[in-house]
């Protein structure tokens, strides 16, 4: 009797997922069309009013055609092609970003649990957690690299890629900590008191009530953290001068873009795709935790 309803719900769900994929594709197509429209309508030297430039240059050296960015992937770059170079350097940066996402998530969740458990820790530490995000990475990166060089872990000296992971995780832990803290405080006071009446201690309440309630808040924070991990890794590679990643490759291609900026834009596009790839991995985690992904109807956070 309920089979038609189930089929209808399944069809609606499939249609929603299809539309969810079409939207970013349509947005990308519109971006490319807008790019080519600007290149076609704006003069090669741009538009200036007096000495102030109001529209950018559209020459190939500053704004290449969209298809030129794609075709440049097949050009030779030393012993390999540009596409192969971006694939290799992008894989290196993606691995560091994944490590940074894991480290930042671990630190953020543990920090949120401590702040939820002890109100005085939240009142004393939360303002500094917020202020910490005002420190520019370009200033933090040399400090982390310098401090890291003095550490020896399990008899092994500090590696440059470790500094990149630490710097990138610095951006990740903030949204995860704030999102997790909000989720841990989401259960209603009545729900917490019900568990306490059943002789459930703090750990049992955390495990069976607070952490499941925090999942809908953690998942969006992880998406933000995934994008932040890639940004942090790229900026850290540039700031510390670490070779092997796509951040350093962007610098190399920018120095070669005097005549044609297609390689530079290809590298920037590849870096953007790393963020998409890492966000897609978070989507896999969301599927695993989908039974907790709907926020509960309870309100009135409690400790």
C-alpha positions as CSV (number, residue, x, y, z in Angstrom):
1,X,0.0,0.0,0.0
2,X,2.9,2.3,0.7
3,X,5.0,1.3,-2.2
4,X,3.8,4.2,-4.5
5,X,4.7,6.7,-1.8
6,X,8.1,5.2,-1.4
7,X,8.7,5.3,-5.1
8,X,7.6,8.9,-5.3
9,X,9.9,9.9,-2.4
10,X,12.8,8.1,-4.1
11,X,12.1,9.9,-7.3
12,X,12.0,13.2,-5.5
13,X,15.2,12.5,-3.7
14,X,17.0,11.5,-7.0
15,X,15.7,14.7,-8.7
16,X,17.0,16.8,-5.9
17,X,20.4,15.2,-6.1
18,X,20.4,15.8,-9.9
19,X,19.5,19.4,-9.5
20,X,22.2,19.7,-6.8
21,X,24.8,18.6,-9.4
22,X,23.4,20.8,-12.2
23,X,23.6,24.0,-10.2
24,X,27.4,24.1,-9.8
25,X,27.8,23.0,-13.4
26,X,25.5,25.8,-14.6
27,X,27.3,28.3,-12.4
28,X,30.7,27.3,-14.0
29,X,29.3,27.6,-17.5
30,X,27.9,31.1,-16.7
31,X,31.3,32.1,-15.3
32,X,33.1,31.0,-18.5
33,X,30.5,32.8,-20.6
34,X,30.9,35.9,-18.6
35,X,34.7,35.7,-18.8
36,X,34.6,35.4,-22.6
37,X,32.0,38.2,-22.8
38,X,34.3,40.6,-20.9
39,X,37.2,39.6,-23.0
40,X,35.2,40.3,-26.2
41,X,33.8,43.7,-25.1
42,X,36.6,45.2,-23.0
43,X,39.6,46.7,-24.9
44,X,42.9,44.8,-24.6
45,X,44.4,47.6,-22.5
46,X,41.3,47.9,-20.3
47,X,39.4,51.0,-19.5
48,X,40.8,53.9,-17.4
49,X,39.3,57.1,-16.1
50,X,42.1,59.5,-15.7
51,X,44.9,57.5,-14.1
52,X,42.5,55.0,-12.4
53,X,41.9,51.7,-14.2
54,X,38.2,50.7,-13.8
55,X,38.2,47.7,-16.1
56,X,41.0,45.1,-16.3
57,X,43.3,44.4,-19.3
58,X,41.9,41.6,-21.5
59,X,45.0,40.8,-23.5
60,X,46.2,37.1,-23.6
61,X,49.0,38.1,-21.2
62,X,46.5,39.1,-18.6
63,X,43.3,37.3,-19.4
64,X,43.6,34.3,-21.7
65,X,40.7,32.6,-23.4
66,X,39.0,29.8,-21.4
67,X,39.9,27.2,-24.0
68,X,43.6,28.4,-23.9
69,X,43.6,27.4,-20.2
70,X,42.5,23.9,-21.1
71,X,44.8,23.4,-24.2
72,X,47.8,24.6,-22.2
73,X,47.6,21.4,-20.1
74,X,49.0,19.5,-23.0
75,X,52.1,21.7,-23.5
76,X,55.5,20.5,-22.5
77,X,56.8,21.6,-19.1
78,X,60.3,20.2,-18.9
79,X,60.2,16.4,-19.0
80,X,56.4,16.3,-18.5
81,X,53.3,18.2,-19.7
82,X,51.7,21.1,-17.8
83,X,48.8,18.9,-16.9
84,X,51.1,16.2,-15.5
85,X,52.9,18.8,-13.5
86,X,49.7,20.1,-12.0
87,X,48.5,16.6,-11.3
88,X,51.7,15.8,-9.4
89,X,51.9,19.0,-7.4
90,X,48.2,19.0,-6.8
91,X,48.4,15.5,-5.4
92,X,51.1,16.7,-3.0
93,X,49.1,19.6,-1.8
94,X,45.9,17.5,-1.5
95,X,47.7,15.1,0.7
96,X,48.9,17.9,3.0
97,X,45.4,19.4,3.0
98,X,43.9,16.1,4.0
99,X,46.3,15.8,6.9
100,X,45.6,19.4,7.9
101,X,41.9,18.8,7.8
102,X,42.3,15.7,10.0
103,X,44.6,17.5,12.5
104,X,42.4,20.6,12.6
105,X,39.3,18.6,13.1
106,X,40.8,16.6,15.9
107,X,42.0,19.7,17.7
108,X,38.7,21.6,17.1
109,X,36.5,18.8,18.4
110,X,38.6,18.2,21.5
111,X,38.8,21.9,22.2
112,X,35.0,22.2,21.9
113,X,34.4,19.2,24.2
114,X,36.7,20.8,26.9
115,X,34.9,24.2,26.5
116,X,31.5,22.5,26.8
117,X,32.5,20.6,29.8
118,X,34.0,23.5,31.7
119,X,32.2,26.8,31.4
120,X,35.2,28.7,32.8
121,X,37.4,27.3,29.9
122,X,34.9,28.6,27.4
123,X,34.7,32.0,28.9
124,X,38.4,32.3,29.1
125,X,39.5,30.6,25.9
126,X,36.8,31.3,23.3
127,X,37.8,35.0,22.9
128,X,41.3,34.0,22.1
129,X,40.1,31.3,19.7
130,X,38.3,34.0,17.8
131,X,41.1,36.5,17.9
132,X,43.5,33.8,16.7
133,X,41.9,34.0,13.2
134,X,43.0,37.6,12.8
135,X,46.6,36.6,12.6
136,X,47.7,36.6,8.9
137,X,49.1,33.3,7.6
138,X,51.9,35.1,5.7
139,X,53.2,36.3,9.1
140,X,52.6,33.1,10.9
141,X,54.2,30.8,8.4
142,X,57.8,31.8,8.9
143,X,57.4,31.5,12.7
144,X,55.9,28.0,12.5
145,X,58.7,26.9,10.1
146,X,61.3,28.4,12.4
147,X,59.9,26.8,15.6
148,X,59.3,23.5,13.8
149,X,63.0,23.3,12.8
150,X,63.9,22.9,16.5
151,X,61.7,19.9,17.1
152,X,62.7,16.2,16.7
153,X,59.8,13.7,16.6
154,X,60.6,10.0,17.3
155,X,64.2,10.7,16.3
156,X,63.2,12.3,13.0
157,X,63.9,16.0,12.3
158,X,61.1,18.3,11.5
159,X,60.2,18.2,7.8
160,X,59.1,21.3,5.8
161,X,55.8,19.6,4.9
162,X,55.0,19.3,8.6
163,X,55.0,23.1,8.9
164,X,52.5,23.3,6.0
165,X,50.2,20.9,7.8
166,X,50.3,22.8,11.0
167,X,49.7,26.1,9.3
168,X,46.8,24.8,7.3
169,X,45.2,23.1,10.3
170,X,45.4,26.5,12.1
171,X,42.6,27.6,9.7
172,X,40.7,24.4,10.0
173,X,40.3,24.1,13.8
174,X,38.4,27.4,14.2
175,X,35.1,26.6,12.2
176,X,35.2,23.0,13.6
177,X,35.6,24.1,17.2
178,X,32.8,26.7,16.9
179,X,30.5,24.4,15.1
180,X,31.1,21.5,17.5
181,X,30.6,23.7,20.5
182,X,27.3,25.0,19.2
183,X,26.2,21.4,18.5
184,X,27.3,20.1,21.9
185,X,25.2,22.8,23.6
186,X,22.2,22.1,21.3
187,X,20.3,19.4,23.3
188,X,17.5,20.7,25.4
189,X,18.0,20.8,29.2
190,X,15.1,18.3,29.6
191,X,17.0,15.8,27.5
192,X,20.1,16.1,29.6
193,X,18.2,15.9,32.8
194,X,16.4,12.7,31.5
195,X,19.8,11.0,31.0
196,X,21.0,12.2,34.4
197,X,17.9,10.7,36.0
198,X,18.9,7.4,34.4
199,X,22.3,7.6,36.2
200,X,24.1,8.6,33.0
201,X,27.4,10.5,33.7
202,X,29.1,13.2,31.7
203,X,30.8,10.7,29.3
204,X,27.6,8.8,28.6
205,X,25.7,12.0,28.0
206,X,28.4,13.2,25.6
207,X,28.4,9.9,23.7
208,X,24.7,9.2,23.5
209,X,23.2,12.7,23.3
210,X,25.6,15.6,22.7
211,X,27.9,14.2,20.0
212,X,24.9,12.9,17.9
213,X,23.2,16.3,18.3
214,X,26.5,18.0,17.2
215,X,26.8,16.1,13.9
216,X,24.5,18.5,11.9
217,X,26.7,21.4,13.2
218,X,30.0,19.6,12.6
219,X,29.4,18.7,8.9
220,X,29.0,22.3,7.6
221,X,32.0,23.2,9.7
222,X,34.0,20.4,8.0
223,X,33.0,21.8,4.6
224,X,34.4,25.2,5.6
225,X,37.4,23.5,7.1
226,X,38.1,21.6,3.9
227,X,38.2,24.8,1.8
228,X,40.3,26.4,4.5
229,X,42.8,23.5,4.5
230,X,43.5,23.9,0.8
231,X,43.8,27.7,1.2
232,X,46.1,27.3,4.1
233,X,48.3,24.7,2.4
234,X,48.7,26.8,-0.8
235,X,49.5,30.0,1.2
236,X,51.9,28.1,3.5
237,X,53.8,26.6,0.5
238,X,54.2,30.0,-1.0
239,X,55.2,31.7,2.3
240,X,57.7,29.0,3.4
241,X,59.1,28.4,-0.1
242,X,58.4,24.7,0.1
243,X,58.7,23.0,-3.3
244,X,56.6,20.1,-4.6
245,X,53.2,21.6,-4.1
246,X,50.8,23.5,-6.3
247,X,51.4,26.7,-4.3
248,X,55.0,26.8,-5.4
249,X,54.0,25.9,-8.9
250,X,51.7,28.9,-9.0
251,X,54.7,31.1,-8.3
252,X,56.7,29.4,-11.0
253,X,54.0,29.8,-13.6
254,X,53.4,33.4,-12.6
255,X,57.1,34.1,-13.4
256,X,56.5,32.5,-16.9
257,X,53.3,34.4,-17.7
258,X,54.7,37.5,-19.3
259,X,53.4,36.6,-22.7
260,X,50.6,34.2,-21.9
261,X,48.9,33.7,-18.5
262,X,47.2,30.5,-19.5
263,X,49.6,28.3,-17.3
264,X,49.0,30.6,-14.3
265,X,45.2,30.4,-14.6
266,X,45.5,26.6,-15.1
267,X,47.4,26.3,-11.9
268,X,44.9,28.5,-10.0
269,X,42.0,26.4,-11.4
270,X,43.7,23.2,-10.3
271,X,44.1,24.7,-6.8
272,X,40.4,25.5,-6.8
273,X,39.6,21.9,-7.8
274,X,41.6,20.7,-4.8
275,X,39.1,22.4,-2.6
276,X,36.2,20.7,-4.5
277,X,37.9,17.3,-4.2
278,X,38.4,17.7,-0.4
279,X,34.8,19.0,0.1
280,X,33.7,15.9,-1.8
281,X,35.5,13.7,0.7
282,X,33.6,15.5,3.4
283,X,30.4,14.6,1.5
284,X,31.4,11.0,1.9
285,X,31.6,11.4,5.6
286,X,28.2,13.1,5.5
287,X,26.7,10.0,3.8
288,X,28.2,7.8,6.5
289,X,26.6,10.0,9.2
290,X,23.4,10.7,7.3
291,X,21.2,9.4,10.1
292,X,22.5,12.2,12.3
293,X,22.5,14.8,9.6
294,X,19.0,16.3,10.4
295,X,19.0,18.8,13.3
296,X,16.8,17.7,16.2
297,X,13.8,19.7,17.1
298,X,15.0,20.3,20.6
299,X,16.1,23.7,21.7
300,X,17.5,25.5,24.6
301,X,21.2,24.5,25.0
302,X,22.4,23.2,28.3
303,X,25.6,22.1,30.0
